Amino acid sequence: MENGFIILFGLTMLYLSATSRLIAHVKTIIIQGILLFLICSTAFYHLPWYTIAFLTIETLLVKAILIPLFLNKVLKKTHSNRDTDANIAHFYCLLISSIILFGGFMLSVIEIPSLSMINPFCFGIALAVIIISLWLITIKHKILSNVIEFITMENGIFLLSLSVAKEMPMLVNIGVLLDVFIAIYILGLFVSEINTELGDMEVAHLSDLKDCEYND
Amino acid sequence: MINLVLLTPIVLCIIMFFAKNKNLNNLLINIYAILHLITGLGYFLKPLQLFNNQYFSLNSSNIVFYLILSVIFIAVSIYNCGYSKNLTFSDKKMMHYSVMLLLFVLSMTGSILSNNLGLAWIFIEGTTLASAYLIYFNKTKHSIEAAWKYVFICSIGIALAFVGIILLTVAEGNLNSLNYSDLLNNAESFNHFWLNVSFVFILFGIGTKMGLAPVHFWLPDAHAEAPSPISALLSATLLNCAFLVILNIYKVVVAANCFAYAKIVLFVMGFLSLFITAVFLYHTTNYKRMLAYSSIENMGILAIATALGGIAYYALIIHIIGHSLIKASYFLSSGNILELFETKRIKSTRGLIDVDKKTAWLWIVSFLGICAFPPSLLFISEFLTVKAMLIQKHYILCVLFLFLLTIILYSMAKTVIKMVFGEKSEEKFEIAKKNISKITFSMYAPQIILLTFAFVLGIYMPEVIDIIIKNTFVG
């Protein structure tokens, strides 16, 4: 069953690359949070019960509720609706994301002896999600889109840490720190500060500092 | 002792939070700086168990980094006494500044002292949290741009480093530990393929924080926009902390005997850093950005020296000491120039020698130090690096190395000479003359001390320092 959730998790990235509405992006984050919660609660019985309890509660609370709530608040505050000016048309965006995801699936099917320590399916999809997110960051123009893709990348890394089939509670726990880091700092503080200071959420406005002449 | 160093700033932050007093803030920062240094010096006295606990330890491999942090922190805290008097912000904002400064130093101390890779990663993330506020301290459009780039790029870097840590656990096989000593002792049994992949991720991730090209983009912006004492800390200590993590993992890769690939990646990043500096420094119009690019250059030299190994390991540690001492002094002097001329444009800061002789000479001596003019410490380190290249018969790399350094030297010399001896504009000269009273003795003294250390150590290296430098790689 967990494989089904992992596949769905990978597919959410395709939806993310095909839509420009920011509210749809937030909904995708919620779905990813719930899927990660389900993956945690069904697949990782090799971990001790307290680690699973911590992980599931943290995932549901931070990834599926708190971060989307924050994002929603920022969206309302900044009146941002769409990120229409991506560098690449949505069709090609979807196409490239699909190819990367397909690559992730292929990686999980190929049998590599040195991959014996990890769950190959989880590993392949997680890697694809990380690469798609990094790629989407480079082509989107709104600061909020960049933050959303950063969160999906972090979700991918979380899945990657779960794919290591051995008991490393510290590893997973420090991964959790990344969540809190994003939620409090990037979303809570910076995004709204940028909006107040610049009156807009376009990345293009953050390109004043350069090596040629500028007024300081 | 270690617990004292890690817990004191938290207590001091609480006191600052309730007191909200400018003078008290400075006093508490100075007290912590002295405590920090005493702990570092205490290492040379026995018993050593005072400096070890389950998660943190002060040992032969990190003592150099710790002492550099202590010395630079003391210098910055002295400078800060004069600098903060010129700031006209509210007590509350100054309290935020002081609290974040202490938390920044705490997280750097934590990352140096941690004997566990996971813990070091957490503290490196902590440095981002604390220093981002300090970069954004002036709350201008440019400072928010710099802070945003810093937070966003470094967060992605830190996340990639985390992927590297996950892959390292895959490489470990049955070992369930991220402790440096466990990693070193069991390195031979690690899976070479995964170890190499994990090293690349950690190098790119933590390398972002260290300012290695091609992941250096945040560095010139953040160093230029941060208040000068913070720029000094960022350049002279934060980059070292990130480098220490890379160095510890590189030691594991060397112990696993699969460092050929890691060496190539370090060489590429090192030379790319030198190349980027040479290209951008030539055209830069902002003197703080010039210093930031110089930091990228020096981090590149560190990467190259690490890759070379052998005699270059010794050069590497000397280079870290020299760069930190001189660059901190350089950034603090740039703070004086900014106070005087109220601009960071090179064009508008001509005739410095006529405005303030002391700052002008500090600016020149810092330049001579950073350009490895003998007897600067950097002369020894760069000479030994070149020697290591020649011993290992990397002739073409050696020529390229010297060629890029010459371009960098020319670009910096051109700027420094123009700024110090160039023809002054009357309007800016008047402003600078008016501001001269803002520069107090505490804004000259730290630079003089740091530069004296950097040049005296170049002539005479006390045996105790020589021993700890040599032990950094053995321990």
Interface residues (C-beta under 8 A of the other chain):
Chain A: S114 M117 I118 I130 L134 I137 I143 N146 F150 M153 E154 I157 L160 S161 V164 K166 E167 M168 M170 L171 I174 G175 L177 L178 F181 I182 Y185 I186 F190 E193 I194 E197 L198 L206 S207 D208 L209 D211 C212 E213 Y214 D216
Chain B: G118 W121 I122 E125 L129 A132 Y136 K139 K141 H142 I144 E145 A146 A147 W148 K149 V151 F152 S155 I156 I158 A159 F162 V163 I165 I166 T169 V170 G173 N176 L178 N191 F193 W194 P220 D221 A224 E225 F280 H283 T284 T285 N286 R289 T343 K344 R345
